[in-house]
Amino acid sequence: MRKILIVLLADKWSHENMGRASHALLYAKQSKESGLKVKLIFDGGGTEWAVEMTKESSHFYKLYKELIEAGVVFSVCESCAKAFKVEQDLKAVKDPFDEEDQGHPDIGKHLASGWDVIML
C-alpha cells in the first residue's frame, strides 16, 4: 500500500497559509479516497492549525472530523507546539504529539519506510 505523509508548516496568519491548510486536508481526503495510507503532521506554524481544526466553529472542522473517521492519522510536533504556544490547547483536546526525535517528527524514518512526503 502506498503511503503519503502531508506536513503542514504554514501558520494561521495569512490568506495564503489558509490555502495551504485547506489543501493539506484536501490532499489527505483525495489520497485516502484513492486507497493510500495517509498521515498529516502539523509542524512549525502549522501547529496553530491543529488547534483551529478541532474547534466546531472552524471552517475546517467538518472535513477534519471526516478524515479522522476515515482513518487519516493526525499528529503534532511537540516541540513546535511548545514554541508556538499551543501545547496546552492541544492537550485539552487530545494528546496527538509526535515525539519521534526529541519532540519532532522523524521525516527520515518515514522516507525510509516508504512514505511519499508533501510539504505545505
Buried (B, 14 or more C-beta within 10 A) or exposed (E): EEBBBBBBBBBBEEEEBBEBBBBBBEBBBEBBEEEBBBBBBBBBBBBBBBBBBBEEEBEBBEBBEEBEEEEBBBBBBBBBBBBBEBBEBBEEEEEBBBEBEEBBBBBEEBEEEEBEBBBB
